[in-house]
Amino acid sequence: MKVTKIRMKSGCQESDNLCEIDSIYLKEAGRFYKKEAIHDHLLKYPKSICVNIYPYPLLQPAVSVQGEKYVRSTPDSTQKDNLLNLPRC
């Protein structure tokens, strides 16, 4: 499955903090899912979702120091997480 866009939390549209992502759009499902639901899915089905930006990095589940579930993409040569380079709505 591929992530094609993200929705940020209210008031965080310009943020580059992965924890401030509210929901993630899965192209094949045709809808947004809360980041916590994506996190839980990845625990059950690792390597099942990637970012729709070359080199198509996989999503990984993560937990913040405050205990908040979120997701990130596998690191590559870019400075910014590829998930944050997707279009925002």
C-alpha positions as CSV (number, residue, x, y, z in Angstrom):
1,M,0.0,0.0,0.0
2,K,1.2,3.5,-0.7
3,V,0.7,6.7,1.3
4,T,0.0,9.6,-1.1
5,K,-0.9,12.5,1.3
6,I,-1.1,13.5,4.9
7,R,-3.4,15.6,7.1
8,M,-1.8,17.5,9.9
9,K,-3.4,18.3,13.3
10,S,-5.4,21.6,13.5
11,G,-3.0,24.6,13.6
12,C,0.0,22.4,12.6
13,Q,-0.3,22.6,8.8
14,E,3.3,23.9,8.3
15,S,4.9,21.7,11.0
16,D,7.7,19.2,10.2
17,N,7.0,17.2,13.4
18,L,5.9,13.7,12.6
19,C,3.9,13.5,15.8
20,E,1.7,16.4,14.5
21,I,0.4,14.3,11.6
22,D,-3.3,13.6,12.3
23,S,-4.1,11.1,9.5
24,I,-2.6,9.4,6.5
25,Y,-4.2,8.7,3.1
26,L,-3.7,5.2,1.7
27,K,-4.2,5.2,-2.0
28,E,-5.4,1.6,-2.3
29,A,-8.1,2.1,0.4
30,G,-9.1,5.5,-0.9
31,R,-9.3,7.1,2.5
32,F,-7.5,8.6,5.5
33,Y,-6.6,6.6,8.6
34,K,-5.5,8.0,11.9
35,K,-1.8,7.7,12.4
36,E,-2.4,5.5,15.5
37,A,-4.3,3.0,13.4
38,I,-1.5,2.9,10.8
39,H,1.0,2.4,13.7
40,D,-1.0,-0.6,15.0
41,H,-1.4,-2.0,11.4
42,L,2.4,-1.9,10.9
43,L,3.0,-3.8,14.2
44,K,0.9,-6.6,12.7
45,Y,2.0,-6.3,9.1
46,P,5.5,-4.8,8.9
47,K,6.8,-3.6,5.6
48,S,3.2,-3.4,4.2
49,I,3.0,0.4,3.6
50,C,5.4,2.8,1.8
51,V,5.6,6.5,1.0
52,N,4.7,7.3,-2.7
53,I,8.0,9.2,-3.2
54,Y,11.1,7.6,-4.8
55,P,12.8,5.5,-3.4
56,Y,9.5,4.5,-1.8
57,P,10.6,4.2,1.8
58,L,8.7,1.9,4.1
59,L,6.7,3.2,7.0
60,Q,7.8,2.2,10.5
61,P,5.8,2.4,13.8
62,A,7.3,4.6,16.5
63,V,6.4,5.9,19.9
64,S,7.3,9.4,21.2
65,V,8.9,10.0,24.6
66,Q,5.4,11.1,25.7
67,G,4.0,7.7,24.7
68,E,2.2,9.0,21.5
69,K,2.0,6.5,18.6
70,Y,3.2,7.8,15.3
71,V,4.8,6.6,12.1
72,R,7.9,7.6,10.2
73,S,9.6,6.4,6.9
74,T,12.8,4.6,6.8
75,P,15.7,7.1,6.5
76,D,17.4,7.8,3.2
77,S,19.7,10.5,1.9
78,T,17.2,13.3,2.4
79,Q,17.3,15.5,5.5
80,K,13.5,15.5,6.0
81,D,11.4,12.4,6.5
82,N,9.8,11.6,3.1
83,L,6.4,11.3,4.8
84,L,6.5,15.1,5.5
85,N,7.3,15.7,1.8
86,L,3.9,14.4,0.7
87,P,1.0,16.8,-0.2
88,R,-1.0,18.1,2.8
89,C,-4.7,18.6,3.0
